[in-house]
Amino acid sequence: MMRAVAAGVVGSFTAIALTGCSGGGSPSGPEVGEQCAAVFEGTPVSNSAIVPTAAAYDAAVQSLDMEAVKADMTALLADSKDCWPADYGNYGPFMVRLAWHCAGTYRNSDGVGGCAGGRQRFEPERSWPDNSNLDKARALLHPLKDKYGDALSWGDLFILAGTTALRDAGAPLSKMCFGRLDETDGATSDILNEPCEIQGQCEEPWGPTTVGLIYVNPEGPLGEPNPDGSVQDIRRTFTTMGHDDRSTVALIGGGHTIGKAHGACPQGGGLSPKDAFEQNEPIYKGACGTGKGADTFTSGFEGAWTSNPLQWDNEFFTDTQDSTWELFDGPGGHKQWRIQGSQGEKLRLTSDIALLRDANYSAIVHEFANDMAAFNQAFDKAWFDLTTTNVGGAWSPNAKCDDGSTPTMRKSQAAMRGDDPFVPVYQPVSV
């Protein structure tokens, strides 16, 4: 039964925690039912959480055993649970999406967003359509949060999950850094939720073209499968988020190198956390069959991008350039692309096909298709910029990286106004 347990001292504060057992309910929240254990730890019913003071976190993060937590993460990713079966038996691709969607909120235009703060646990981010079913990812990660306590922030946990997944698949990522401070709620993400004048055509300072998405509409501008129009959206959005063309192509292709999209049926994915809590119903239960496994509905698109969805390679680029792609109606009711004459074994989105409709993007696609080392190098930089350089939040002065480097600090614009603590600029230093 999920129930309130006795208050315990965590860091320098006292917190009420929920157990990780499933099947019952808490005095202040709905029943877990068939949802994953610890679902309300990763998606708090109260829409807030107690976090350690900055001083307590600064002390705790120094003691974090980086090698131990990485090993534990690898084991967790391979341990599929009945509450949310892992695609291909491994949660790696799921956790790449979690990390990407946490970090991808960053706006270079004004420095807001990013994964530092762990705000994806709260409104508004947790109920954005693009973050559907990530309540399961956060719940599945809770055992490591519980084990490492204050030393492992939620922000670090999300990025660690995605980075470990990519490394385990074979991506040669050079470093993972720890030290992101968590926030008590999602208030500083409210600015990301402000409506723009024309939804689907949001301009700066908005990052995505559509409030509630992380980047662009994958089906094309305003849902129209127009690759040429998608080029414009991609460049505007990724530039606003701080990426050049090379990093843009690396992130799109790298993000689609492992894993699959879910849209096996058109009935939808169920209720967002906001609506689920208001109606005392499960979060994103899904309207098709069991709502999970083969019945999962997330984006509404269906299929994998490559033939080896757990293996890091450059097949996304070779197939994209060497195949003829045709538009068809996917089982989830969205326009998606398949290799001409195939049964749709491999997926492309309109935003993927768009990479061939721009001279600079296309040249980079061809380079990465023919030079795996170039792709690896570009993705390593792009992933680090996405998850770490473009931080958008506060870090501990005791932040550290697993390559033996430590961050030096500079003040963000927010810090200069007195609104925000330090954020890091990364430089290798002797430790």
C-alpha positions as CSV (number, residue, x, y, z in Angstrom):
1,M,0.0,0.0,0.0
2,M,1.2,3.5,-0.7
3,R,0.8,5.5,2.5
4,A,2.5,8.3,4.3
5,V,5.4,7.2,6.4
6,A,7.0,8.7,9.4
7,A,8.8,12.0,8.9
8,G,12.5,11.6,8.6
9,V,15.5,13.9,8.5
10,V,16.9,14.3,5.0
11,G,19.9,16.6,4.7
12,S,19.0,19.7,6.8
13,F,15.3,19.4,6.6
14,T,12.4,17.2,7.7
15,A,10.3,15.6,4.9
16,I,7.3,13.4,4.6
17,A,7.9,10.7,2.0
18,L,5.7,8.2,0.3
19,T,6.8,4.6,0.1
20,G,7.5,3.0,-3.3
21,C,4.9,0.2,-2.9
22,S,2.0,0.1,-5.3
23,G,-1.7,-0.7,-4.9
24,G,-3.0,1.8,-2.3
25,G,-3.4,5.5,-1.8
26,S,-2.1,8.3,0.4
27,P,-4.2,10.5,2.7
28,S,-3.5,13.4,0.4
29,G,-3.6,11.9,-3.0
30,P,-5.2,9.3,-5.4
31,E,-4.5,5.6,-5.4
32,V,-1.6,4.2,-7.2
33,G,-3.6,1.4,-8.7
34,E,-1.7,-0.1,-11.6
35,Q,0.6,2.9,-12.0
36,C,4.3,2.4,-11.4
37,A,5.5,2.4,-7.8
38,A,6.7,5.9,-6.6
39,V,4.7,7.6,-9.3
40,F,3.8,10.4,-6.8
41,E,7.5,10.9,-6.0
42,G,8.3,11.7,-9.6
43,T,5.0,13.5,-10.1
44,P,4.0,15.0,-6.7
45,V,0.2,15.4,-6.1
46,S,1.0,18.5,-4.2
47,N,2.8,20.0,-7.2
48,S,5.7,20.9,-4.9
49,A,8.4,19.1,-3.0
50,I,10.9,19.8,-0.2
51,V,14.5,20.0,-1.4
52,P,17.7,20.4,0.6
53,T,19.0,23.8,1.4
54,A,21.8,24.9,-0.9
55,A,24.3,24.3,2.0
56,A,23.0,20.8,2.6
57,Y,23.2,20.0,-1.1
58,D,26.7,21.5,-1.5
59,A,27.9,19.1,1.3
60,A,26.0,16.1,0.0
61,V,27.1,16.3,-3.7
62,Q,30.8,16.2,-2.7
63,S,30.2,12.6,-1.3
64,L,28.4,11.3,-4.4
65,D,30.2,8.2,-5.8
66,M,29.9,8.9,-9.5
67,E,31.1,5.5,-10.6
68,A,28.7,3.7,-8.3
69,V,25.7,5.7,-9.4
70,K,26.5,5.2,-13.0
71,A,26.7,1.4,-12.5
72,D,23.4,1.4,-10.6
73,M,21.8,3.3,-13.5
74,T,23.0,0.8,-16.0
75,A,21.4,-2.0,-13.9
76,L,18.2,-0.1,-13.5
77,L,17.9,0.5,-17.3
78,A,18.0,-3.2,-17.9
79,D,15.4,-4.1,-15.3
80,S,12.0,-4.0,-17.1
81,K,9.0,-3.6,-14.8
82,D,5.5,-4.9,-15.5
83,C,4.0,-1.5,-14.6
84,W,5.7,-0.1,-17.8
85,P,7.5,-2.7,-19.9
86,A,10.6,-1.5,-21.5
87,D,10.8,-1.3,-25.3
88,Y,13.3,-4.1,-26.4
89,G,13.8,-4.9,-22.8
90,N,15.8,-1.7,-21.9
91,Y,14.6,1.7,-20.7
92,G,17.5,3.4,-22.3
93,P,15.6,5.1,-25.2
94,F,12.9,6.1,-22.8
95,M,15.4,7.8,-20.5
96,V,17.1,9.6,-23.5
97,R,13.7,11.2,-24.2
98,L,13.3,12.1,-20.5
99,A,16.7,13.9,-20.4
100,W,16.2,15.5,-23.7
101,H,12.8,16.9,-22.8
102,C,14.0,18.1,-19.5
103,A,17.1,19.9,-20.9
104,G,15.4,21.0,-24.2
105,T,13.3,23.7,-22.5
106,Y,16.4,25.9,-22.4
107,R,16.1,29.3,-24.3
108,N,19.3,30.9,-25.3
109,S,17.2,34.0,-26.0
110,D,16.7,34.8,-22.3
111,G,18.5,32.0,-20.4
112,V,15.4,30.3,-18.9
113,G,14.5,26.6,-19.0
114,G,16.9,23.7,-18.9
115,C,17.1,20.7,-16.6
116,A,18.8,22.3,-13.5
117,G,15.9,22.5,-11.0
118,G,14.3,19.2,-11.9
119,R,11.1,21.2,-12.7
120,Q,9.7,18.5,-15.0
121,R,8.2,16.9,-11.9
122,F,5.9,19.9,-11.6
123,E,3.4,22.0,-13.5
124,P,3.4,23.2,-16.2
125,E,6.1,21.0,-17.8
126,R,4.8,17.6,-16.5
127,S,1.4,18.2,-18.2
128,W,2.7,19.4,-21.6
129,P,1.6,17.0,-24.4
130,D,5.2,16.4,-25.4
131,N,5.9,15.0,-21.9
132,S,3.2,12.4,-21.9
133,N,4.1,9.1,-20.1
134,L,7.3,10.6,-18.6
135,D,5.6,10.2,-15.2
136,K,6.6,6.5,-15.6
137,A,10.2,7.4,-16.4
138,R,10.5,9.6,-13.3
139,A,8.8,6.9,-11.1
140,L,11.1,4.2,-12.4
141,L,14.2,6.3,-11.5
142,H,13.1,6.9,-7.9
143,P,15.0,3.9,-6.4
144,L,18.3,5.7,-7.3
145,K,17.0,9.0,-5.9
146,D,16.0,7.1,-2.7
147,K,19.4,5.4,-2.5
148,Y,21.6,8.4,-3.0
149,G,19.3,11.0,-1.3
150,D,20.5,14.6,-1.2
151,A,23.7,13.8,-3.1
152,L,21.7,13.0,-6.3
153,S,19.3,15.8,-7.4
154,W,16.4,15.1,-9.6
155,G,18.0,17.3,-12.3
156,D,21.2,15.2,-12.2
157,L,19.1,12.0,-12.1
158,F,17.3,12.8,-15.3
159,I,20.5,13.8,-17.2
160,L,22.4,10.8,-15.8
161,A,19.6,8.4,-17.0
162,G,19.8,9.7,-20.6
163,T,23.6,10.0,-20.7
164,T,24.1,6.5,-19.3
165,A,21.6,5.1,-21.8
166,L,23.5,6.7,-24.7
167,R,26.8,5.4,-23.4
168,D,25.4,1.9,-22.9
169,A,24.2,2.0,-26.5
170,G,27.7,2.9,-27.6
171,A,27.8,6.6,-27.9
172,P,31.2,7.9,-26.8
173,L,30.1,10.8,-24.6
174,S,33.1,12.4,-22.9
175,K,31.6,13.5,-19.6
176,M,28.7,13.6,-17.2
177,C,28.6,16.4,-14.6
178,F,26.7,16.4,-11.3
179,G,25.7,19.4,-9.2
180,R,22.3,20.7,-10.5
181,L,20.2,22.2,-7.7
182,D,16.6,21.1,-7.5
183,E,13.7,23.6,-7.0
184,T,10.7,23.2,-4.8
185,D,8.1,23.7,-7.7
186,G,7.8,24.6,-11.3
187,A,7.2,28.3,-10.9
188,T,10.2,29.4,-12.9
189,S,8.9,27.3,-15.8
190,D,5.7,29.3,-15.9
191,I,7.3,31.8,-18.4
192,L,7.8,28.8,-20.8
193,N,4.0,28.2,-20.7
194,E,2.9,31.7,-21.7
195,P,0.8,31.5,-24.9
196,C,2.3,33.1,-28.0
197,E,0.2,35.0,-30.6
198,I,-0.2,32.1,-33.0
199,Q,0.2,28.6,-31.5
200,G,2.4,26.6,-33.9
201,Q,4.2,29.7,-35.1
202,C,5.8,31.0,-31.9
203,E,8.8,33.2,-32.4
204,E,11.5,34.4,-30.0
205,P,11.8,34.5,-27.1
206,W,9.8,31.2,-27.2
207,G,12.0,28.2,-27.8
208,P,9.5,25.7,-29.5
209,T,7.1,26.6,-32.2
210,T,4.3,25.4,-30.1
211,V,3.8,25.8,-26.3
212,G,3.7,22.3,-24.9
213,L,6.2,20.9,-27.4
214,I,10.0,20.8,-26.8
215,Y,11.2,21.7,-30.3
216,V,9.0,21.7,-33.5
217,N,5.9,19.9,-34.6
218,P,7.3,16.6,-35.9
219,E,4.5,16.3,-38.4
220,G,5.4,19.6,-40.0
221,P,4.4,23.3,-39.5
222,L,0.9,23.4,-38.0
223,G,0.6,19.7,-38.5
224,E,1.0,19.9,-42.3
225,P,3.6,17.4,-43.7
226,N,5.7,20.1,-45.4
227,P,9.4,19.3,-45.1
228,D,10.5,22.7,-46.6
229,G,8.4,24.6,-44.1
230,S,9.8,22.4,-41.3
231,V,13.3,23.5,-42.2
232,Q,12.5,27.0,-41.2
233,D,10.9,25.9,-37.9
234,I,13.9,23.7,-37.1
235,R,16.5,26.4,-37.7
236,R,14.6,29.0,-35.8
237,T,13.9,26.8,-32.8
238,F,17.3,25.2,-32.5
239,T,19.1,28.5,-32.9
240,T,16.9,30.0,-30.2
241,M,17.9,27.1,-28.0
242,G,21.6,27.8,-28.6
243,H,22.5,25.2,-31.3
244,D,24.2,25.7,-34.6
245,D,23.3,23.7,-37.7
246,R,25.9,21.0,-37.0
247,S,24.6,20.4,-33.5
248,T,21.0,20.5,-34.7
249,V,21.6,17.7,-37.2
250,A,23.6,15.7,-34.7
251,L,20.9,16.0,-32.0
252,I,18.0,15.1,-34.4
253,G,19.8,12.1,-35.8
254,G,21.3,11.0,-32.5
255,G,18.1,11.3,-30.7
256,H,16.4,9.1,-33.3
257,T,19.3,6.6,-33.5
258,I,17.9,4.6,-30.5
259,G,14.3,3.9,-29.5
260,K,11.0,4.2,-31.2
261,A,7.9,6.4,-31.4
262,H,4.5,5.2,-29.9
263,G,1.2,5.7,-31.7
264,A,-0.2,2.3,-32.2
265,C,-3.8,3.5,-32.1
266,P,-5.7,6.8,-32.4
267,Q,-7.6,6.8,-29.2
268,G,-5.0,8.8,-27.2
269,G,-2.8,8.5,-24.3
270,G,-5.1,9.4,-21.4
271,L,-5.1,12.2,-18.8
272,S,-2.2,14.5,-18.1
273,P,-1.1,14.8,-14.4
274,K,-3.1,18.0,-14.0
275,D,-6.3,16.5,-15.3
276,A,-5.7,13.1,-13.7
277,F,-5.3,14.6,-10.2
278,E,-8.4,16.8,-10.7
279,Q,-10.4,13.7,-11.7
280,N,-8.7,11.2,-9.3
281,E,-7.7,9.1,-12.3
282,P,-4.4,7.4,-13.3
283,I,-1.9,9.5,-15.2
284,Y,-1.7,8.8,-18.9
285,K,-3.4,5.5,-18.6
286,G,-3.9,5.2,-22.4
287,A,-7.1,4.4,-24.2
288,C,-6.0,1.4,-26.2
289,G,-5.9,-2.1,-24.6
290,T,-3.6,-2.2,-21.6
291,G,-2.2,1.3,-22.5
292,K,1.3,0.1,-22.3
293,G,3.7,-2.1,-24.2
294,A,2.4,-2.6,-27.8
295,D,-0.6,-0.5,-26.8
296,T,1.4,2.6,-25.8
297,F,0.3,5.9,-27.2
298,T,2.7,8.8,-26.6
299,S,3.4,11.0,-29.7
300,G,0.9,9.4,-31.9
301,F,3.6,8.3,-34.4
302,E,4.5,4.7,-34.6
303,G,7.7,2.9,-35.4
304,A,11.5,2.8,-34.9
305,W,14.0,4.9,-36.9
306,T,16.6,2.2,-37.3
307,S,16.9,-1.6,-37.4
308,N,18.8,-1.8,-34.1
309,P,17.0,0.6,-31.7
310,L,19.4,-0.1,-28.8
311,Q,22.6,0.3,-30.8
312,W,24.5,3.5,-31.4
313,D,25.3,3.8,-35.1
314,N,24.8,6.2,-38.1
315,E,22.0,4.2,-39.8
316,F,19.6,7.1,-39.3
317,F,21.8,9.2,-41.7
318,T,22.6,6.4,-44.2
319,D,19.0,5.4,-44.6
320,T,17.8,9.0,-44.7
321,Q,20.1,9.9,-47.6
322,D,20.0,6.5,-49.5
323,S,16.3,5.7,-49.4
324,T,13.2,7.1,-51.1
325,W,10.7,8.1,-48.5
326,E,6.9,8.3,-49.0
327,L,4.2,9.8,-46.9
328,F,1.5,7.7,-45.4
329,D,-1.1,7.7,-42.6
330,G,0.3,6.1,-39.5
331,P,-1.8,3.9,-37.2
332,G,-2.0,6.8,-34.7
333,G,-3.7,9.1,-37.2
334,H,-0.6,11.2,-38.0
335,K,1.2,11.7,-41.3
336,Q,4.6,9.9,-41.2
337,W,7.1,8.6,-43.7
338,R,8.3,5.2,-44.7
339,I,10.8,3.7,-47.2
340,Q,8.9,3.5,-50.5
341,G,7.4,0.1,-51.1
342,S,8.0,-1.0,-47.5
343,Q,5.4,-1.8,-44.8
344,G,6.7,1.1,-42.6
345,E,9.3,-1.0,-40.7
346,K,11.3,2.2,-40.4
347,L,9.9,5.6,-39.4
348,R,10.8,9.1,-40.5
349,L,9.0,12.2,-39.3
350,T,8.5,15.3,-41.5
351,S,11.1,17.0,-39.3
352,D,13.5,14.2,-40.3
353,I,12.9,14.5,-44.0
354,A,13.3,18.2,-43.7
355,L,17.1,17.7,-43.1
356,L,17.4,16.8,-46.8
357,R,15.6,19.9,-48.0
358,D,18.2,22.4,-46.8
359,A,21.7,22.6,-48.4
360,N,23.6,23.0,-45.1
361,Y,21.6,20.4,-43.2
362,S,21.8,17.9,-46.1
363,A,25.6,18.3,-46.4
364,I,25.9,17.4,-42.7
365,V,23.6,14.4,-43.1
366,H,25.8,13.2,-45.9
367,E,29.0,13.8,-43.8
368,F,27.6,11.9,-40.8
369,A,26.4,9.0,-43.1
370,N,30.0,8.6,-44.4
371,D,32.0,9.5,-41.3
372,M,30.9,7.9,-38.0
373,A,33.8,9.6,-36.1
374,A,32.5,13.0,-37.2
375,F,29.0,12.2,-36.1
376,N,30.3,11.0,-32.7
377,Q,32.3,14.1,-32.1
378,A,29.5,16.4,-33.1
379,F,26.9,14.6,-31.0
380,D,29.2,14.5,-27.9
381,K,29.5,18.3,-28.1
382,A,25.8,18.8,-28.9
383,W,24.6,16.5,-26.1
384,F,26.8,18.2,-23.5
385,D,25.6,21.7,-24.7
386,L,22.0,20.5,-24.5
387,T,22.2,18.9,-21.1
388,T,24.9,20.9,-19.3
389,T,26.2,24.0,-21.0
390,N,22.7,25.3,-21.6
391,V,21.9,24.9,-17.9
392,G,19.2,27.5,-17.4
393,G,19.3,27.0,-13.6
394,A,21.5,26.9,-10.5
395,W,24.4,24.6,-9.7
396,S,26.4,23.9,-6.6
397,P,29.9,25.3,-6.3
398,N,30.9,21.7,-5.6
399,A,29.7,20.4,-8.9
400,K,31.9,17.8,-10.5
401,C,32.3,15.8,-13.7
402,D,33.2,12.2,-14.2
403,D,36.2,13.0,-16.5
404,G,38.1,14.6,-13.7
405,S,37.2,18.1,-14.6
406,T,35.4,20.5,-12.3
407,P,33.3,23.5,-13.3
408,T,34.4,27.1,-12.8
409,M,31.6,29.5,-12.1
410,R,30.3,32.6,-13.7
411,K,27.1,34.5,-12.9
412,S,24.2,34.3,-15.2
413,Q,22.2,37.4,-16.1
414,A,19.6,36.2,-13.5
415,A,22.4,36.0,-10.8
416,M,23.5,39.5,-11.6
417,R,20.0,40.6,-10.9
418,G,20.1,38.8,-7.6
419,D,17.4,36.3,-8.7
420,D,19.5,33.2,-9.2
421,P,22.6,31.5,-7.8
422,F,25.7,30.6,-9.9
423,V,25.7,28.6,-13.1
424,P,28.8,27.0,-14.5
425,V,31.2,27.4,-17.4
426,Y,33.0,24.1,-17.9
427,Q,36.8,24.0,-18.1
428,P,39.1,21.1,-17.5
429,V,41.1,21.7,-14.3
430,S,43.3,19.6,-12.2
431,V,41.6,17.8,-9.4
